[in-house]
């Protein structure tokens, strides 16, 4: 399937405030439930969303990292939760007995899935809400803070790039952070950091001078509202709030939530259907909106 | 006349300096003038320019008056200053603050309290005027040097200043980006009547657009008037002859009497045609050099930063020992990436690079730097000591030189760095940093010298001295590989040249054949005289033969 450029998607074109509200709802939604069926629903929903907005290749590349995280969390949960049953497998060595229990296994998988889901949400957030859009949300409230965030982000980017260039070019001075003994590497790293600071300070001073020359600090800064509200923004916002309300209601009715590891004995429990449906709706809302948006195009 | 800038008896001395850098400077810039300030390095050009904007005023002892719009610069509020005088510096990467082009353009207007609707209107108008409309949502980090400098200009221009100040704005751009930038300045000057004051080493294009030239000599203004007259005056000062652009130099050196000294290629052609001037070639047959063993080979080398596009794509190269190969090409064409790989500083994803029959990146760093030296286009990132003297000492120590003090002294003398020895390398001007970087590269007396933009930031006199020095070193057996935007330098000194395009090097040709076969990427003299002397690249390649009948008055 040919991937649509992200800038052409409905989700990307949403007003940043709507996107921020949506991601807040999605993140809270993922924290509201801890049953396996709901976690799996969340994972499948987010997988579809990630594939649509980031492409199969990117998702596959990240998936390998996610899988290793999931397995590690499941492993440690299984290792540390020995109390409840039923027991699937047991082995004793001297005084130590290891029990592989169903609740521990399910709980570990759920915890792993929840972390992976959170990473997936932040991955989509990063693609849909790049720094300038995020700053645009906060700038009207605190313009100085917004600007500070932008400058800091740029600084980090420049730092990383310069550090890469430095470690490459300092080889011409026989300084190599990836060669030699431990102390030598520490010394080389220290030298790089000192040069990085000196260079950054010099260019930072010049940048500040040029900011000054363009009137920075003259009077109260205004804010350029680069994003405008459209009907689609209101519609998406309303739909997401309603879906979120449904999700919160189902949680209040104890759907999709267990207070103890002991209760994690099956994949699908009690009123999970409501939790599953409401979370699924919230997570798939961008895809549904894309469909409606496409249906409306001439 | 509407006087926008005036200085009266301006004298300025930097702290701890004994001699004023500016002395009794009296000048006037009227509305709508395009002024270029010329002068040798250290003559005070940038210091003078910085006196025209309050926020850029240097620290030091100042006497005399600086008036902007007939008001003392000291009485300017920050707001008036931002709205009256705009400034664009040399390094395009230092000015931007925001992450996208549209946010960068809005930044200046947000500073001075312009409302959102008005910001949008001004951004829309300016972006369309300068052709930036397609770049508005691009990330600043993704722009080329030429695009970035245009955005810097736009972010100043959006405040609608009365005066635009430029300090060598094209020093880091490739020839086509430079030309595009000057085209924009010409439009601003001609269509909007903008007043422009510029400091520039590369006078060829700047003076062809300017209507006024200021000449700074020995810290004083010795000339203010038409560029053609000013250039003739420069011919009398040995310190400034190297600054004279190629086209007027052709006329001055051959003592050709024309009504007005031409500066641009077009003016030169008009003068030649009108006067029926004829030139003959003085080019001697190049010395035939016996083929040598390759010192460096690259085979099918590919490199990608993002795993999507190969910046260097299946490139192969054989560099014979003793050669001097120049690589030209646009900003972002992959020249620098290629050079870092050939120097063993980066490992290509595909292909092999061999220096002295070993994979270059596998040679231990200490051994490699004693045989192969590299100068980056940002030499400051190769520094690390507190003083220039210590930089040389440290490098001599790393190279385990036999007689380090003697070798250091030779290199310092060759590059005339004696006056800078106690200075911090990071406080040097870009040209001085360049010379220090070259000095550190030469210290090893390497078999192979790889130079990335060696003439960046150097004034024409220093550039000529560097060319002569590198020629001597090359003749003594050092192989030189160089990437440069400086066509005249490549044409004057290198033995072979090639074009970097689409990730690979086009056919490597002898320099004269290469440049005389080019149409755009060639020297001003070749563009001017290719119909008469097809392979002429430099003023020294031709000699005046005769005049026609329809010549100008003598």
Interface residues (C-beta under 8 A of the other chain):
Chain A: X7 X130 X131 X132 X143 X147 X150 X151 X153 X154 X157 X162 X165 X166 X168 X169 X170 X171 X172 X173 X174 X175 X176 X179 X191 X194 X195 X198 X199 X202 X203 X206 X207 X209 X210 X211 X212 X213 X214 X215 X216 X217 X218 X219 X220 X221 X222 X223 X224 X225 X226
Chain B: X53 X55 X56 X77 X78 X79 X81 X82 X83 X86 X87 X89 X91 X93 X94 X95 X96 X97 X98 X99 X100 X102 X103 X106 X107 X108 X109 X110 X111 X112 X113 X114 X115 X116 X119 X120 X123 X137 X140 X141 X155 X156 X159 X340 X343 X344 X345 X346 X365 X366 X369 X373 X374 X376 X378 X380 X381 X382 X383 X384 X394 X395 X398 X426 X440 X441
